[in-house]
Amino acid sequence: MKVGFSYVTKPERRHVALSVLIGIIVGIIGAFAKWGWEVPFPPRDPNVFWPLDAASRVTPPQVLLNMLHLPDITFHFSGVNLPLSVFMVHVGFSIVFGLMYCIIAEYWPRIKMWQGIVFGFFVYLFAHCLVMPLMGLVPPLPQISFDEQFSELFGHMWWLWIMEIARRDLRNRMTGEPDPEKEYRNA
């Protein structure tokens, strides 16, 4: 069934409460998928300093925590100290967008265009090209390298694609139904 931009699903086909649970789950899955993307495509060049007084380029979540004067919380695993507070911001960001995506998908199927990739593109534009530079979490756009833009753009599209695959599978398994815009005949 093809649906246009103005199509909204029928209320009896929606599972909004379930979409909240699924949004949390896919947000966590998405955070790990985005981290995985950043292994072969690291977004930040450690030789580019931001903010200017920093000894090295830190992640936007770390800059945010520093701006809010929140403490660094770390944990020790496998001989490595890891930044738990940064991880919490990263996963929290992913959960917030996972919740938004899953809830909106119950009402407006067009958000799932290209299996979520279009939404990932717009999150990248909104977060990395508009909000984060305005907040001072990343340098102004002209100062950001092509490598970082490439990693963040395609990383966000990958992130939402993985979340859409997980969302659809979890929803279909938990409800025994296809997505709300699909024709469904209860046998």
C-alpha positions in Angstrom: 0.0 0.0 0.0 1.5 3.3 -1.0 1.0 6.2 1.3 1.5 9.9 0.7 3.0 12.6 2.9 -0.4 13.5 4.3 -1.5 9.9 5.2 -2.1 9.3 8.9 -2.7 5.7 10.2 -6.0 4.5 11.6 -6.2 4.8 15.4 -7.2 1.2 15.8 -3.9 0.0 14.1 -1.6 2.1 16.3 0.3 0.7 19.3 1.7 3.9 20.9 2.5 2.5 24.3 4.4 -0.3 22.8 6.2 2.1 20.5 7.6 3.8 23.6 9.2 0.6 24.8 10.4 -0.2 21.3 11.8 3.4 21.0 13.9 2.9 24.1 15.2 -0.5 22.9 16.0 0.7 19.4 17.6 3.9 20.8 20.1 1.7 22.7 20.7 -0.5 19.7 21.2 2.6 17.6 23.7 4.1 20.0 25.8 0.9 19.7 25.4 0.9 15.9 26.7 4.5 15.7 29.7 3.7 17.9 30.4 0.7 15.6 30.2 3.1 12.6 32.8 5.3 14.2 35.5 2.6 14.4 36.3 2.5 10.6 35.1 6.2 10.1 36.3 8.2 13.2 34.5 11.5 13.1 37.1 13.6 14.9 40.7 14.3 14.0 42.6 14.3 17.3 45.0 16.9 15.8 42.2 19.5 15.4 41.6 21.3 18.7 38.2 22.3 19.9 37.5 24.1 22.1 40.6 26.1 21.5 41.9 25.6 25.1 41.5 21.8 25.0 44.5 19.5 24.9 42.8 17.5 22.3 39.5 17.4 20.4 36.8 16.0 22.6 33.4 14.6 21.7 30.3 16.8 21.6 28.8 15.0 24.6 32.0 15.7 26.6 31.9 19.4 25.6 28.2 19.5 26.7 29.1 18.0 30.1 31.9 20.5 30.5 29.6 23.4 29.6 27.1 22.2 32.2 29.9 21.7 34.8 28.9 18.1 35.3 31.5 15.7 36.6 33.2 13.1 34.6 32.0 9.7 35.7 34.2 6.8 34.6 34.2 3.1 35.0 36.9 0.5 34.6 36.5 -2.4 32.2 39.1 -4.8 30.8 42.0 -2.6 31.9 40.5 0.6 30.4 38.9 3.6 32.1 35.8 4.5 30.1 33.8 7.7 30.2 30.4 6.6 31.6 29.0 10.2 31.6 29.8 10.6 27.9 28.3 7.2 27.1 25.1 8.2 29.0 24.7 11.4 26.9 25.4 9.5 23.7 22.9 6.7 24.5 20.4 9.3 25.9 20.5 11.3 22.6 19.9 8.0 20.7 17.0 7.0 22.9 15.3 10.5 22.6 15.4 10.2 18.8 14.5 6.5 18.9 11.4 7.4 21.0 10.4 10.3 18.6 10.9 8.1 15.6 9.0 5.1 16.8 6.0 7.2 18.1 5.8 9.3 15.0 6.0 6.1 12.9 2.8 4.8 14.5 0.9 7.9 13.2 2.8 9.1 10.1 4.5 6.3 8.1 6.4 8.7 5.8 8.9 9.2 8.6 10.2 5.8 7.7 11.1 6.9 4.1 14.0 4.8 2.8 13.9 2.7 5.9 14.6 5.6 8.2 17.6 6.9 6.2 15.8 10.2 5.3 15.0 10.8 9.0 18.7 10.1 9.9 19.8 12.7 7.3 17.5 15.3 8.8 18.7 14.5 12.3 22.3 15.1 11.1 21.3 18.4 9.5 19.4 19.6 12.6 21.9 18.4 15.2 25.3 18.6 13.5 24.8 21.5 11.1 22.5 23.7 13.2 22.1 23.1 16.9 25.5 21.8 17.9 27.5 24.6 16.1 25.1 27.2 17.6 25.6 25.7 21.1 29.4 25.6 20.7 29.5 21.8 21.0 31.4 21.6 17.6 33.4 24.2 15.6 31.6 26.3 13.1 30.7 24.3 9.9 33.5 25.8 7.7 36.0 24.6 10.3 34.8 21.0 10.3 36.7 18.7 8.0 35.2 16.7 5.1 36.1 13.5 7.0 34.1 14.5 10.0 31.1 15.6 7.9 31.2 12.4 5.9 31.4 10.2 9.1 28.6 12.1 10.8 26.3 12.3 7.8 26.6 8.6 6.8 26.8 7.6 10.4 23.4 9.2 11.2 21.9 7.5 8.1 23.3 4.1 9.2 22.1 4.8 12.8 18.5 5.3 11.7 18.5 2.5 9.2 19.6 0.1 12.0 16.9 1.5 14.3 14.2 1.2 11.6 15.1 -2.5 11.0 15.0 -3.2 14.7 11.8 -1.1 15.2 9.9 -2.9 12.4 11.0 -6.4 13.5 10.3 -5.8 17.2 6.9 -4.2 16.5 5.9 -7.0 14.1 7.0 -9.7 16.4 5.4 -8.1 19.5 2.0 -7.4 17.9 1.8 -10.2 15.3 0.8 -7.5 12.8 2.5 -5.5 10.1 3.0 -1.8 10.5 -0.2 0.2 10.8 -0.3 1.5 7.2 -0.1 -2.0 5.8 -3.2 -3.9 4.9 -3.9 -6.4 7.7 -6.5 -9.1 7.9 -6.8 -10.7 11.3 -7.2 -14.4 10.6 
